[in-house]
Amino acid sequence: MFMPVGGEILEVNPELTDSPDLVNKDPYGKGWMIKIRLTDVSETGNLMKADDYKALL
């Protein structure tokens, strides 16, 4: 997985093992992949806002 921020992985979604399609069906709900603790919060300043990303697509 490519991540534009660094951090410690705290949790992995076990539901994806049997149902990887959840990532596409419900990415903001049951399809989450990992939970992380950011190493450097300032790295999030370079991320696109959701509306900007939608416009790009």
C-alpha positions as CSV (number, residue, x, y, z in Angstrom):
1,M,0.0,0.0,0.0
2,F,1.3,3.5,-0.9
3,M,0.7,6.0,1.8
4,P,1.6,9.7,1.5
5,V,2.1,10.0,5.3
6,G,4.2,8.0,7.7
7,G,2.9,6.4,10.9
8,E,2.4,3.3,13.0
9,I,-0.3,0.9,11.9
10,L,-2.6,0.4,14.9
11,E,-5.3,-1.8,13.3
12,V,-6.0,-3.7,10.1
13,N,-9.6,-4.3,9.0
14,P,-10.1,-8.1,9.3
15,E,-13.3,-8.0,7.2
16,L,-11.3,-7.4,4.1
17,T,-9.7,-10.9,4.2
18,D,-13.0,-12.5,3.2
19,S,-14.6,-9.5,1.5
20,P,-12.0,-7.3,-0.2
21,D,-14.8,-5.8,-2.4
22,L,-15.8,-3.7,0.6
23,V,-13.0,-1.3,-0.3
24,N,-15.0,-0.3,-3.4
25,K,-18.5,-0.8,-2.1
26,D,-18.2,1.1,1.2
27,P,-14.7,2.8,1.4
28,Y,-15.9,5.3,4.1
29,G,-17.7,2.7,6.2
30,K,-17.0,-1.1,6.4
31,G,-14.3,-0.9,3.6
32,W,-11.7,0.9,5.7
33,M,-8.2,-0.7,5.4
34,I,-6.0,0.4,8.3
35,K,-6.0,2.8,11.2
36,I,-2.7,4.6,11.8
37,R,-1.1,6.9,14.3
38,L,0.6,9.7,12.3
39,T,4.3,10.2,12.9
40,D,4.3,13.8,11.6
41,V,0.9,15.5,11.4
42,S,2.4,18.2,9.2
43,E,2.6,15.7,6.3
44,T,-1.2,15.9,6.0
45,G,-0.8,19.5,4.7
46,N,0.2,18.2,1.3
47,L,-2.9,16.0,0.9
48,M,-5.7,16.9,-1.5
49,K,-9.1,17.9,-0.1
50,A,-11.9,15.5,-1.0
51,D,-13.6,17.9,-3.4
52,D,-10.3,18.6,-5.2
53,Y,-9.7,14.9,-5.6
54,K,-13.2,14.4,-7.0
55,A,-12.6,17.2,-9.5
56,L,-9.3,15.6,-10.6
57,L,-11.0,12.3,-11.3
